[in-house]
Amino acid sequence: MPKLLIVDDERGSREALRVIFSSDYTVLTAATAEEAQSMFSRDQVDVMLLDVMMPGRSGLDFLRQIHADHPELPIIMVSASTAIPSVVEAIRHGALDFVSKPFDVENIRHVVRRALETKRLHRQVAVLATELSSAFPTQEIVGTSPSFVAAIEQLRQAASTDATVLIQGESGTGKELAARLLHEQSPRREEPFVAVHCAALPENLLESELFGHEKGAFTNADRQKPGRFELAGSGTLFFDEIGEMSAATQVKLLRVLQEREFMRVGGTRLLRTNARIVTATARDLRQEAAAGRFREDLFYRLNVVQVRLPPLRERRGDIPLLLTHFLNRLGPALHTESCQFDNEALRCLCAYGWPGNVRELRNVVERVLVLHGREHVISASRLPEEFHADINPAPPQTVTELEPLRVPSAPPDEAVPAIPESGTLEESVNRFERRLISDALHKANGVQTRAAEILGTTRRILRYKMEKLGLAKPDNDEPEKRNENI
């Protein structure tokens, strides 16, 4: 049973409360703040009833200390006085509620039940937040290819602003993960991140989901319901697959973006929104707008900052890194921590077209671990059937890059990385990157800024890679500076 601690210097009050709650709770009692303090070191308390006026240390003083040490503990203040200043002071210092003497039995039972429910909900929210961060581990975004690094750098630059961001990329490239990274890097990180999956919501429900509805607005609307704009507050509202939104809803979304206000379905009162809008799509919205399937004015509202996530076939050098990442991430849960792919399996995985991109790669790793994880070394024969057929399938249609921001794709001559007969995955990746950078420097006559342009990255990132791979020399900087000034 939940443990209820009653702190009151009046014995009659303590005994009355014990009788009220003893059938549903394990009741502990204390006559002073000091006695209650000693109980906290011995017992796990779920809710506390605390008298305001006590000899020695007052209830308000004890409230401040307990709330500082145990902020998750629901505390209900009890007093014969209902003076407004005392109530305000108690709430200001962390009390959940205030009950006056003499007690109304049903009322005080209801207040305690509600306090426990509030604690349970807070705990549930904390668990859900942990599960959500585990499902979308933005701190573990993996990739070192120039086009991918450039896309992530654009997200980080846009995060500090309130600009609307459009994320483009094929299915499975990690658009929602990128949107969550943008939110976590922004000043709004403490506010909610609310996702709207446009393709998953029927047209007749989408408006209600976005803007909410009033009681009686339509059949089965038996209560008022807030929409996603209200739930987002001053946080981030993410529209996934915005290209699937109907023309009618596009008009209403455009008005919200222009006026920053909306009404619930069936409502008459204008509500304001301060949410930041981030959208994602696998379609070319510019072409969709030209064909009349997407509103052109809405497209320009959304296309303030555009970031293109490259498909996996354009960043094959990241495949060994991603394989290692998913083996380490999925292995412990599947009790296969020491698994790895042999060189022939790596060749097959790196040569595959990956139409499902990173999501498909993750699923393949999980499938192999479930079926063959006890073998520790996974051979090519253990890969799914599609890896034993033609390993050069026709690539799916790519997403055309849009203005004003362009992210260069991987160099056109990027080939499947050669996998040596020996060496670790990290060594193989380093050899591949060293070859790419060396080729670019050769084409650029040793000028790092030009080599960075060839690779589609920045000179700072290139310099970091060169130092990491042992390609940078202390005397390289000055000649380059002279060359750049010519």
C-alpha positions in Angstrom: 0.0 0.0 0.0 1.1 3.6 -0.5 2.8 5.2 2.5 1.1 8.4 3.9 3.1 10.5 6.4 1.0 12.8 8.7 2.9 15.6 10.4 0.8 17.5 13.0 1.5 18.6 16.5 -2.2 18.0 17.6 -2.7 14.4 18.6 -6.4 14.5 17.8 -5.8 15.6 14.3 -3.2 12.8 13.8 -5.5 10.1 15.1 -8.5 11.4 13.0 -6.4 11.3 9.8 -5.1 7.9 10.7 -8.7 6.6 11.0 -9.6 8.2 7.7 -6.7 6.7 5.7 -5.7 3.5 7.5 -7.8 1.2 5.4 -6.1 2.3 2.1 -2.7 3.5 3.1 0.2 2.6 5.4 0.0 5.6 7.8 3.0 7.1 9.5 2.6 9.9 12.0 5.0 12.6 13.4 4.3 15.4 15.9 7.3 17.6 14.9 9.3 18.4 11.8 12.4 16.8 13.4 10.5 13.6 14.0 9.3 13.6 10.5 12.8 14.2 9.2 14.1 11.1 10.9 11.3 9.1 9.2 12.5 10.1 5.8 15.8 8.3 6.5 14.0 5.0 7.3 10.9 4.9 5.1 9.9 5.6 1.5 7.0 8.1 1.7 4.6 8.5 -1.2 2.5 11.5 0.0 2.7 13.8 3.1 0.0 15.8 5.0 1.8 18.7 6.7 0.4 21.1 9.3 1.2 24.8 8.8 1.5 25.9 12.4 3.7 23.7 14.7 5.8 24.6 17.7 9.5 25.0 17.0 10.0 24.5 13.3 7.0 25.6 11.3 5.3 23.6 8.6 6.3 26.2 6.0 10.0 26.0 6.9 9.9 22.2 6.8 8.1 22.4 3.4 10.9 24.4 1.9 13.5 21.8 3.0 11.5 18.7 2.0 10.6 20.2 -1.4 14.3 21.0 -2.0 15.4 17.5 -1.0 12.5 15.5 -2.5 10.9 17.6 -5.3 8.9 14.6 -6.5 7.1 14.1 -3.2 3.5 15.4 -3.2 2.9 17.6 -0.1 -0.5 18.7 1.1 -0.6 21.5 3.6 -3.2 21.4 6.5 -4.3 24.4 8.6 -7.2 25.7 10.6 -6.5 29.0 9.0 -7.4 29.6 5.3 -5.8 33.1 5.1 -4.8 33.8 1.5 -1.2 34.7 2.3 -0.6 31.4 4.0 -2.1 29.5 1.1 -0.1 31.4 -1.5 3.1 31.0 0.5 2.6 27.2 0.7 1.9 26.8 -3.0 4.9 29.1 -3.9 7.3 26.8 -1.9 6.1 23.6 -3.5 2.9 22.4 -1.8 0.6 20.6 -4.2 -2.6 21.5 -2.4 -4.1 23.1 0.8 -6.8 21.6 3.1 -8.5 23.4 5.9 -9.5 22.1 9.3 -12.0 20.7 10.3 -11.7 18.0 7.6 -14.3 17.1 5.1 -13.6 13.4 4.9 -14.5 12.9 1.2 -12.6 16.0 0.2 -9.4 15.1 1.9 -9.5 11.6 0.6 -10.0 13.0 -2.9 -7.1 15.4 -2.5 -4.7 12.6 -1.4 -5.8 10.3 -4.2 -5.2 13.1 -6.7 -1.8 13.8 -5.2 -0.8 10.1 -5.7 -2.2 10.2 -9.3 -0.1 13.3 -10.0 3.0 11.5 -8.7 2.2 8.5 -10.8 1.8 10.6 -14.0 5.0 12.5 -13.4 6.8 9.1 -13.0 5.1 7.8 -16.2 6.1 10.9 -18.1 9.7 10.5 -17.0 9.7 6.9 -18.1 8.2 7.8 -21.5 10.7 10.5 -22.0 13.5 8.0 -21.3 12.0 5.5 -23.7 11.6 8.3 -26.3 15.2 9.4 -26.0 16.2 5.8 -26.4 14.0 5.4 -29.5 15.4 8.6 -31.0 19.0 8.8 -29.7 20.1 12.0 -31.4 23.4 12.0 -29.6 24.3 8.9 -31.6 23.8 10.2 -35.1 26.5 8.4 -37.1 28.3 9.5 -40.2 31.5 11.0 -41.4 30.8 11.3 -45.2 31.1 15.0 -46.4 27.5 15.3 -47.6 26.1 13.9 -44.3 28.4 16.0 -42.1 27.4 19.1 -44.1 23.7 18.4 -43.6 24.1 18.0 -39.8 26.2 21.2 -39.7 23.3 23.0 -41.4 20.9 21.7 -38.8 23.1 22.9 -36.0 23.4 26.3 -37.5 19.6 26.6 -38.0 18.9 25.4 -34.5 19.7 28.6 -32.8 17.1 30.5 -34.9 13.4 30.4 -35.1 13.5 29.9 -38.9 11.2 27.3 -40.5 13.2 24.3 -41.6 12.3 21.9 -44.5 14.2 18.5 -44.3 14.3 16.5 -47.5 15.3 12.9 -47.9 14.2 9.5 -49.0 12.3 7.2 -46.7 14.6 5.8 -44.0 17.3 8.5 -44.1 16.4 9.7 -40.6 14.3 12.9 -41.2 12.5 12.7 -37.8 15.8 12.0 -36.0 17.2 15.1 -37.7 14.2 17.1 -36.6 14.7 16.0 -33.0 18.4 16.9 -33.2 17.4 20.4 -34.4 15.0 20.7 -31.4 17.5 19.5 -28.9 20.1 21.9 -30.1 17.7 24.9 -30.0 16.7 27.3 -27.2 13.3 25.5 -27.1 14.8 22.2 -26.0 13.0 22.3 -22.6 9.6 22.7 -24.4 7.7 19.8 -26.1 8.6 18.3 -29.4 5.3 17.2 -31.0 5.3 15.2 -34.2 2.4 15.0 -36.8 2.6 12.2 -39.3 0.5 13.6 -42.1 0.4 10.4 -44.1 -0.9 8.4 -41.1 -3.9 10.6 -40.2 -7.1 10.4 -42.2 -8.2 13.7 -43.8 -11.3 13.9 -41.7 -9.3 13.7 -38.5 -6.2 15.8 -39.5 -7.8 19.2 -38.8 -9.0 18.2 -35.4 -5.6 16.7 -34.5 -3.9 19.9 -35.5 -6.2 22.5 -34.0 -8.2 20.5 -31.4 -12.0 20.6 -31.1 -14.7 21.9 -28.8 -17.2 19.6 -27.0 -20.1 18.8 -29.4 -18.1 20.0 -32.5 -19.0 16.7 -34.2 -20.4 13.2 -33.4 -18.5 11.6 -30.5 -16.8 14.9 -29.5 -17.9 14.5 -25.9 -15.3 16.7 -24.4 -12.9 19.5 -25.4 -9.6 18.3 -26.8 -6.4 20.4 -27.4 -4.7 20.0 -30.8 -1.1 19.5 -31.6 -0.5 23.3 -31.9 -1.6 23.7 -28.3 0.3 20.7 -27.1 3.5 22.0 -28.7 3.2 25.3 -26.8 6.5 27.2 -27.4 8.3 24.1 -28.5 8.7 22.4 -31.9 5.9 21.1 -34.1 7.2 18.6 -36.7 5.2 17.7 -39.8 6.4 14.5 -41.3 5.6 13.9 -44.9 4.1 17.3 -45.3 3.6 16.6 -49.1 0.8 14.2 -48.2 -1.3 17.0 -46.6 -4.6 17.7 -48.5 -5.2 21.0 -50.2 -7.9 22.1 -47.7 -5.6 21.5 -44.7 -2.7 23.3 -46.5 -4.9 26.4 -46.7 -5.5 26.3 -42.9 -1.9 25.6 -42.1 -0.8 28.5 -44.3 -3.1 30.8 -42.3 -1.6 29.7 -39.0 1.9 30.3 -40.3 1.0 33.8 -41.5 -1.2 34.9 -38.5 0.2 32.7 -35.8 -3.4 32.1 -34.6 -6.1 29.4 -35.0 -9.4 28.2 -33.7 -10.4 24.8 -32.5 -12.9 22.9 -34.6 -16.4 24.1 -33.5 -14.8 27.0 -31.6 -15.2 30.7 -31.8 -12.2 31.9 -29.8 -8.8 32.7 -31.5 -5.8 30.9 -29.9 -2.2 32.0 -30.4 0.7 29.7 -31.1 4.4 30.3 -30.7 5.5 26.9 -31.9 8.4 26.5 -34.3 7.5 24.7 -37.5 9.8 22.0 -38.9 8.7 19.8 -41.9 10.0 16.8 -43.7 9.2 15.2 -47.0 10.5 12.6 -49.5 8.9 14.5 -52.3 10.2 17.4 -54.4 7.9 20.1 -53.1 9.0 22.5 -55.8 7.9 20.1 -58.5 4.7 19.3 -56.5 3.9 23.0 -56.4 4.6 23.5 -60.1 2.2 20.6 -60.9 -0.5 22.1 -58.7 -0.4 19.4 -56.1 1.0 21.6 -53.3 0.3 25.2 -52.6 3.2 27.4 -53.9 2.7 30.0 -51.2 2.9 27.4 -48.5 6.0 25.9 -50.1 7.8 29.3 -49.9 6.7 29.6 -46.2 8.1 26.3 -45.4 11.3 26.5 -47.5 13.1 29.1 -45.4 16.0 26.8 -44.5 16.3 23.5 -46.4 18.4 20.6 -45.5 18.9 17.5 -47.6 19.7 14.2 -46.0 21.7 12.1 -48.5 20.5 8.5 -49.2 22.8 5.7 -47.9 24.0 4.8 -51.4 25.6 8.3 -51.6 27.5 7.8 -48.3 28.7 4.2 -48.6 31.7 5.1 -46.6 29.4 5.4 -43.5 28.1 1.8 -43.9 30.9 0.1 -41.8 30.4 2.8 -39.1 26.6 2.3 -39.1 27.0 -1.5 -38.9 29.3 -1.2 -35.9 26.8 1.3 -34.3 23.8 -1.0 -34.7 25.7 -4.1 -33.6 26.7 -2.3 -30.4 23.3 -0.8 -29.8 21.1 -3.8 -30.6 23.5 -6.5 -29.3 23.0 -6.1 -25.5 19.2 -6.3 -25.7 19.5 -9.5 -27.9 22.3 -11.0 -25.8 24.8 -11.0 -28.7 27.3 -8.3 -27.6 30.3 -9.8 -29.4 28.9 -10.3 -32.9 30.7 -8.9 -36.0 30.5 -9.3 -39.8 33.3 -11.0 -41.7 34.9 -9.3 -44.7 32.8 -11.1 -47.3 29.6 -10.0 -45.5 31.0 -6.5 -45.3 31.6 -6.5 -49.1 28.0 -7.5 -49.7 26.6 -5.0 -47.3 28.6 -2.1 -48.7 27.8 -3.0 -52.4 24.0 -3.3 -51.8 21.8 -0.4 -53.1 19.9 0.1 -49.8 16.5 1.4 -51.1 15.3 1.6 -47.5 18.4 3.5 -46.4 19.5 3.5 -42.8 16.2 2.1 -41.5 16.6 -0.9 -43.8 20.2 -1.4 -42.6 19.1 -1.3 -39.0 16.4 -3.9 -39.7 18.9 -6.2 -41.5 21.3 -6.0 -38.5 18.5 -6.8 -36.1 17.3 -9.7 -38.2 20.8 -11.2 -38.5 21.4 -10.8 -34.7 18.0 -12.5 -33.9 18.6 -15.5 -36.2 22.4 -15.9 -36.1 23.7 -13.8 -33.2 25.1 -16.8 -31.3 27.6 -17.4 -34.1 29.6 -14.3 -33.1 31.1 -13.9 -36.6 28.4 -13.4 -39.2 29.3 -14.7 -42.7 27.8 -13.6 -46.0 25.7 -16.7 -46.2 23.7 -15.5 -43.2 22.6 -12.3 -44.9 19.0 -12.1 -46.2 18.2 -13.4 -49.7 18.4 -10.0 -51.4 22.1 -9.8 -50.7 22.8 -13.0 -52.7 21.0 -11.7 -55.8 22.1 -8.8 -58.1 23.9 -6.4 -55.7 23.5 -3.5 -58.1 19.7 -2.9 -58.3 18.5 0.2 -60.1 18.6 3.0 -57.6 15.2 4.6 -56.6 14.5 8.1 -57.8 16.4 10.7 -55.8 15.1 13.8 -54.2 16.1 16.9 -56.2 17.9 19.5 -54.2 16.1 22.8 -53.7 17.2 26.4 -53.3 18.2 28.4 -51.4 20.5 26.1 -49.4 22.2 23.3 -51.3 24.0 20.4 -49.7 26.6 18.8 -52.1 26.1 15.1 -52.6 28.9 12.6 -52.3 31.6 12.9 -55.0 30.5 11.2 -58.3 33.5 8.9 -58.3 32.8 7.6 -54.8 33.0 3.8 -55.1 32.2 0.9 -52.9 35.0 1.0 -50.2 37.5 -1.8 -50.6 37.4 -4.1 -47.6 40.8 -5.6 -46.8 41.3 -9.2 -45.8 42.4 -8.1 -42.3 42.0 -5.2 -40.0 39.2 -3.7 -37.9 36.2 -1.8 -39.2 37.7 1.5 -37.9 41.0 0.8 -39.8 39.1 0.0 -43.0 37.1 3.3 -42.7 40.2 5.3 -42.0 41.9 3.9 -45.0 39.0 4.7 -47.2 38.7 8.3 -45.9 42.5 8.7 -46.3 42.3 7.8 -49.9 39.4 10.1 -50.6 41.1 13.1 -49.0 44.4 12.3 -50.7 42.7 12.2 -54.1 41.0 15.5 -53.4 44.2 17.2 -52.3 45.9 15.9 -55.4 43.2 17.4 -57.6 43.3 20.7 -55.7 47.2 20.9 -56.0 47.4 20.7 -52.2 45.1 23.7 -51.5 42.9 22.5 -48.6 40.1 25.0 -49.2 39.7 23.8 -52.7 39.9 20.1 -51.6 37.2 20.8 -49.1 35.0 22.2 -51.9 35.6 19.0 -54.0 34.6 16.8 -51.0 31.5 19.0 -50.2 32.7 19.9 -46.7 34.3 22.8 -44.9 38.0 23.5 -44.5 37.7 23.1 -40.7 36.2 19.6 -41.0 38.7 18.7 -43.6 41.6 19.9 -41.4 40.2 17.9 -38.5 40.1 14.8 -40.6 43.6 15.3 -42.0 45.0 15.6 -38.5 43.1 12.6 -37.3 44.3 10.5 -40.3 47.9 11.8 -40.1 47.7 13.7 -43.4 48.3 17.2 -42.0 51.8 18.7 -41.6 52.6 21.8 -39.6 54.2 23.6 -42.6 51.1 23.0 -44.9 49.2 26.0 -43.7 51.4 28.9 -44.9 51.7 27.8 -48.5 47.9 27.3 -48.7 47.3 30.8 -47.3 49.7 32.2 -49.9 47.9 30.2 -52.6 44.5 31.4 -51.5 45.6 35.0 -51.5 46.8 34.9 -55.1 
